[in-house]
Amino acid sequence: MRKILIGLVVLVLLAAGGYFGVTKWAQVRAEKEVDAAFETMRAAGLTAAHGAVGFDLIRRTLFVDDVVIQSSAWAMNLRAPKVEFIGLSMPDAPARQPDGSSNIAAARAALAAVKVASITVPSVDVAVQTLMPATAGAPSSPVDVVYAVSGIALTDVRERRVASLSIERTGFKLSSTVPELGNFDGEFTKWTANDIDLDVVLAMLDPAETTKEGPYRRAYGPVTAGPSKFEFQKGGRVEIEAFAGDAFEIKPGKYNLAAVMAMLEATRKAGGTPSPKEMGQLSERFAGLYEGLRMGRMEARGLRVVVPAGGESKVEAVRFNGFENGRLGELAVENVDIRVPQQEPFTLARFSLMGLHFANMLRLGGRIAEQGRVGPELSASPLPLVEGIALDRLRLPIKPGREPIVVDMFDFSWSQFVGPIPTKAGLKLKFSTPLIADDQDFVRLLAAEGITALAASFDMAAGWTETTKTFAVAPFALDLTDWFSAKAALSLGNVPRDVFAIDPDYAAKVAILALGMEAGAFELTLRDSGGLDRLVGLYAKTQGLSRADARKEILAAFSKSAEPLLADHPELSPVVDAALKFLEAPKATLSIKLVPNGHVPLALLALAARTDPLAALANFKIEATATR
C-alpha cells in the first residue's frame, strides 16, 4: 500500500512539474511573439511599447498590459491598459519577414500568422492632432482630438480577416477653431462591422498601391451603430438614434490614405498654409479618394438638433444611396420638423438631391483656388455637380395664426451636358398659398366671396436634340386650380452645339450664332376651369350689375379695345374672334397656333420686335379657335 501511495505522489509531482514546465515554456514563447510583433511596429516607424505579458495555457489566452503606440507622422498617441487574446493559436515559428520588404509587407506577414478566436480591449485612449485647412482670412491651425474607446471586441481573426468588430462606446473631445461654438464633444455607442478584410485595409495605407489600377475590393461588410450624441461647449447638441451602412468597397489605387497623409505632412512641414498650386494638388488627391469608394446605402435615423436659443429640429432619416466613382446617386432627408419659439412649425416630408458629384466638387474648388478667381469658364461649372433637386410636402409658415404656404411637390432636374451647360431640363411644381388681403382690394373682394387660398401647378420640359439641331420647350404648363389652365409649346431650329459652349466672348458669339437660328411653331391652349365666371361675378358685384349684363359689358369693352389693334394688324383677326367666343360663356377652351411661313430667322424677329413686336407675327400663319 505504501508503495502505491508513493507511486501516486511521484506521478502527481511529475505531472505538476511537466505542467509548470510547459506553462513556463508557453509564457516565454508568448513574450517573444509579443516582442516580435512590437518590433514589427517599430520597424514601420511607430513608437511601440508594452508592459507585462501573461499566458493562460488551458484557455490559450494571452494578456498584454500597458500597450502604448505613438506615431509622429500621424501625430497620434494610443494607450490601452490591457489587451486580451482568447483562443490563441501560436505559429510553429515566428512569421518570416520578406527580404527588403516595406512596412506594409511586414505587417501583412505578421497578420498572416495571427489566428485567434477573439480579441478584447476593455479601454483605449487615443490622442490625435490634425491640421484644419486654411480658409479666407484664417490661416491653417492644429486641432486636437481625444478619443476614449471602451468595450472593443474582435472575433475569429485569421488569414488577415476579422469576422466581426464591435465597440461599445467611443467618446471624443475636439478643440474648436470657432470661438462662438466652443469645444466639441460627443459619443458613438454600439458600433459594429462585419467581415473585415485587413488586406484591403493595409492596401489603403500602402504608398505602392497609388500606381496600380484595379477593381473595387471590399474592406468590410455592413456597419451599424446605436445612439450617438454631439455637444458644443457654448450650447447646442445633436442626437442620432441609429446608423446603418452597406458594405464599404474601395480601389486602393485611388482610395489611398498614405498618399493623403504624405501630402498633408509635406504641407505641415512647409508651414501649414498650402500654396494655390498645392491646394489644387490636394483637391485632386481628395477627389481620388471619393472616386475610389463604393457604398450602396448609408443612413442615420432619429436625428434631433437643439440650438442654444431654444429651437428644436427633428429629422426622421438622412439617407445616402448609391455612392460610386465620386458620385452619390441620392441624398435624401425625410420628415423634417423644425420648431422655433413663438413661430409656426416648419415641416418637410422629403427633400432630395440627385447625382451629387463630390469628386468634381473638390476639383472645381481646386481650380478656383489655383486661379484665384471665378472666370466665365468656371461660372457655370457648378451646374454639372448636381443633377436634380426635389421635395415633397413643404409647409412654410408666413405669420403666427395664418395658414402656411404648402409646396406639395417640387422636382427640378437637368442633364445632357455640353461642357458645363445642360441641354435638357425639367421642372414640376405644385403648391398652395393663402391669399393675404392686407393691402390689396382684389384679394379682399375674393375673401368676401370665400376665396382665401390659391392652388397651382407648373410643368415645364425643355431640351436640345443634336441630330436635328432643334431646341424645344414642351410642355410649358400652368394650372391655377378652379381658375384657369394654360399650356404652351415652342421650338427653335438650326441651334448649333456651340451655343452651349461657354467662353470669355460668349455673348458676342451667341449674337452671331443667332443669325442662323430659326423660329419654329408655337402653340398655346387656355382653358377656363371656373375663373372666368368668378371674375365676371366680381365685376358684376362692384358695378351693381347682373352677371349677364356684366358679361355683355366686358365683351363690348374688349371688342372696342381690339379695334385699333386690328386696324394695324388685321392678321390678328382670328385671335380676337376666338377670344370673344372664349369670353361669351364659361368653361371654354382657347387655342392659338403660330406656324412660320418658311424659314424665319430669329435675327429678323428680334429686329422687328424693336419697333413693333406685333409686326413680327406677319412671318407666321395664325390659327385660333374657341371650343366648349
Helices and strands as residue ranges (DSSP letters): H 2-43, E 47-49, E 53-56, E 61-71, E 76-88, H 103-112, E 115-132, E 141-158, E 161-174, E 184-197, H 198-204, G 207-211, E 217-220, E 223-225, E 228-232, E 237-245, E 248-250, H 257-269, H 276-291, E 293-306, E 312-324, E 327-339, E 346-357, H 358-371, H 376-379, G 383-385, E 388-396, E 405-418, E 421-434, H 441-448, E 453-465, E 470-480, E 484-493, G 497-500, H 506-513, G 514-516, E 518-528, H 531-543, H 547-568, G 570-572, H 573-584, E 589-596, H 602-611, G 613-619, E 620-627
